[in-house]
Amino acid sequence: MTTSPDMAAFVAGLPKAELHVHLQGAASVPTILELSRRYPEAGLPLEEDELREFYRFRDFDHFLSVYMAVNELVRTPDDVQALVEGLGRDLAAVNVRYAEVTVTADSHLLAGMDPAGVAEALSAGRAATLARTGVELAYTYDINGAHGLAGAERTISWAERFPAEGSVGFGLGGPEAGAPRTAYADAFNRARDIGLASVPHAGETTGPQSIRDSLDALGAVRIGHGIAAAQDRSLMAELIERDVVLEVCPTSNVCTRAVDSLEEHPFTILREAGVRVTLNTDDPGMFDTDLNREYVIAHDVFGVDRTGLLDLARESVRSSLAAQPVKDRILAEIDDYAAASLSE
């Protein structure tokens, strides 16, 4: 993929929001290397070249095994706060103004962390990030489907008792196979009762039915990934009718082998059908990407022009769970940027 310097500069300067990025998966190789050396007994590579090779994913199951191994390196609330602040710095570097960060709190609880300490670390990391970079972070708490209903109970109980500042959403991640979305309806009902919006993963590595189940049983207002919707015209029409947004992560889908290549990614099918889509990174540290690269891919591979990229940036802001004043501020920044850049 060859990108013109002008396009790279345009994307780099564009104010952006991100709606689908996992806290652990966002950690850069240097950050994970520091943690793996801090906890060598975890058995992860202790040299940079070996760690980068460890991150070469063969398929989705291999990705999940690597992700869970990295989780083993996050053992204290201080580790959690370090991840948050590191992510904030990385987001600021690519002109992200607001991000909704997915936190798998159950992983931290199973590691024996103090539940209140986890929430305090998230709140402190969020505050420090805003003060130092101006990036506003919000949190979505996801159930790991591999942990079943017991994990769902731990996750929602924690969210009810220890709400971190900036809590906005509730999700469901991990393996889709063996984790039917309908089984988690109670946890999502409880999440909505405490003001958390339903934003589950679905249709990433399984078919359209998991998306339908997320709409009907979980009351999803956004879908993480959702690319399987492109296989079903009636489902795309339903997404449009319900005004449900897809959090699309192109590089992630290739790295996990959800799709074979960027050229075969259904982004264009979804967008041309009128489905609301946003661009996201998912696990940028693991997938060696950032949000600038995803926007460049949209231009270079999917054929989205500058006006379209501006519209994608606006879509992420509008479909976020941010407070309206935050949305208005970032949308105004995008409009100012558009006026300046398109008049040149």
JOSULBEL-V977263 format. One record per backbone hydrogen bond with DSSP energy under -0.5 kcal/mol. CO is the residue of the C=O (numbers start at 1). NH is the residue of the N-H. E is the energy in kcal/mol with one decimal. If there is no record, write none. Layout:
{{CO,NH,E} {CO,NH,E}}
This chain:
{{1,3,-0.6} {4,8,-2.5} {5,9,-2.4} {6,10,-2.3} {7,11,-2.7} {8,12,-2.3} {9,13,-1.8} {10,14,-0.8} {11,14,-0.8} {16,97,-3.6} {16,98,-0.9} {18,100,-2.4} {20,281,-0.5} {20,282,-2.5} {21,102,-2.9} {22,26,-1.5} {23,27,-0.5} {24,27,-1.2} {25,285,-0.9} {25,286,-1.6} {28,32,-2.4} {29,33,-2.8} {30,34,-2.0} {31,35,-1.9} {32,36,-3.0} {33,37,-1.9} {34,38,-1.4} {35,39,-2.2} {37,40,-0.6} {39,42,-2.1} {40,43,-1.8} {47,51,-2.3} {48,52,-2.5} {49,53,-1.7} {50,54,-2.0} {51,55,-1.3} {53,56,-1.8} {55,57,-1.2} {59,63,-2.2} {60,64,-2.4} {61,65,-2.0} {62,66,-2.2} {63,67,-2.9} {64,68,-2.5} {65,69,-1.7} {66,70,-2.3} {67,71,-1.9} {68,72,-1.1} {70,73,-2.1} {71,74,-1.7} {73,75,-0.9} {76,79,-0.6} {76,80,-1.7} {77,81,-2.6} {78,82,-2.2} {79,83,-2.0} {80,84,-2.1} {81,85,-2.6} {82,86,-2.3} {83,87,-2.5} {84,88,-2.4} {85,89,-2.0} {86,90,-2.0} {87,91,-2.7} {88,92,-2.3} {89,93,-1.6} {90,94,-0.6} {91,94,-1.1} {91,96,-2.4} {92,95,-1.6} {95,16,-2.2} {95,97,-0.5} {97,136,-2.5} {98,18,-2.1} {99,101,-0.7} {99,138,-2.4} {100,21,-0.9} {101,103,-0.5} {101,140,-2.6} {102,23,-2.7} {103,105,-1.4} {103,142,-1.6} {104,107,-1.4} {104,108,-0.8} {105,108,-0.5} {105,109,-2.2} {106,110,-2.7} {107,111,-1.1} {108,113,-2.1} {109,112,-1.7} {114,118,-1.9} {115,119,-1.6} {116,120,-2.5} {117,121,-2.3} {118,122,-2.2} {119,123,-2.5} {120,124,-2.7} {121,125,-2.6} {122,126,-2.2} {123,127,-2.3} {124,128,-2.6} {125,129,-2.2} {126,130,-2.2} {127,131,-2.2} {128,132,-2.3} {129,133,-2.6} {129,134,-0.8} {129,135,-0.7} {130,134,-1.1} {135,137,-0.6} {136,99,-2.1} {138,101,-3.3} {139,168,-3.1} {139,169,-1.8} {140,103,-3.3} {140,142,-0.6} {141,171,-2.8} {143,145,-0.8} {143,173,-3.3} {144,147,-2.4} {145,148,-1.3} {147,151,-1.6} {148,152,-1.7} {149,153,-2.4} {150,154,-2.2} {151,155,-2.4} {152,156,-2.6} {153,157,-2.2} {154,158,-2.1} {155,159,-2.4} {156,160,-2.2} {157,161,-1.9} {158,162,-3.1} {162,164,-0.5} {164,167,-1.3} {166,139,-2.9} {168,197,-2.6} {169,141,-2.0} {170,199,-2.9} {171,143,-2.1} {172,201,-2.3} {173,145,-2.1} {176,179,-2.0} {180,183,-1.3} {181,184,-1.6} {182,185,-1.2} {184,188,-1.9} {185,189,-2.4} {186,190,-2.3} {187,191,-2.0} {188,192,-2.3} {189,193,-1.6} {190,194,-0.9} {191,194,-0.9} {191,196,-2.6} {192,195,-1.7} {195,197,-0.5} {197,170,-2.8} {197,199,-0.7} {198,221,-2.6} {198,222,-1.2} {200,224,-2.9} {202,226,-2.0} {203,228,-1.9} {207,210,-1.1} {208,211,-0.9} {208,212,-2.0} {209,213,-2.8} {210,214,-1.5} {211,215,-2.0} {212,216,-2.7} {213,217,-2.7} {213,218,-0.9} {214,218,-0.5} {214,220,-2.0} {215,219,-0.6} {221,245,-1.4} {223,225,-0.6} {223,247,-3.0} {224,202,-2.1} {224,226,-1.3} {226,229,-1.8} {227,230,-1.6} {228,231,-1.9} {229,232,-2.0} {232,236,-2.2} {233,237,-2.2} {234,238,-1.9} {235,239,-2.6} {236,240,-2.1} {237,241,-2.5} {238,242,-2.7} {239,243,-0.7} {239,244,-2.3} {240,243,-0.6} {244,276,-0.5} {245,223,-2.7} {246,248,-1.0} {246,278,-2.0} {247,225,-2.2} {248,280,-1.8} {249,253,-2.2} {250,254,-1.5} {251,255,-2.6} {252,256,-2.4} {253,258,-1.7} {253,259,-2.0} {254,257,-1.0} {256,60,-0.6} {261,264,-0.7} {262,265,-1.5} {265,268,-0.6} {266,270,-2.5} {267,271,-2.6} {268,272,-2.8} {269,273,-1.4} {270,274,-0.6} {270,275,-2.1} {271,274,-1.1} {276,246,-2.5} {278,248,-1.8} {281,283,-2.0} {282,22,-3.2} {283,287,-2.3} {284,288,-0.8} {284,289,-1.7} {290,294,-1.6} {291,295,-1.9} {292,296,-2.3} {293,297,-2.6} {294,298,-1.9} {295,299,-1.6} {296,300,-3.5} {297,301,-2.8} {297,302,-1.6} {298,304,-2.5} {299,303,-0.8} {305,309,-2.3} {306,310,-2.3} {307,311,-2.0} {308,312,-2.2} {309,313,-2.2} {310,314,-2.3} {311,315,-2.5} {312,316,-1.9} {313,317,-1.4} {314,318,-3.0} {315,319,-2.4} {317,320,-1.2} {323,326,-0.7} {323,327,-2.1} {324,328,-3.0} {325,329,-2.1} {326,330,-2.2} {327,331,-2.9} {328,332,-2.1} {329,333,-1.7} {330,334,-2.4} {331,335,-2.5} {332,336,-2.5} {333,337,-2.5} {334,338,-2.8} {335,339,-2.4} {336,340,-2.0} {337,341,-3.0} {338,342,-2.5} {339,343,-0.5} {341,344,-0.7}}
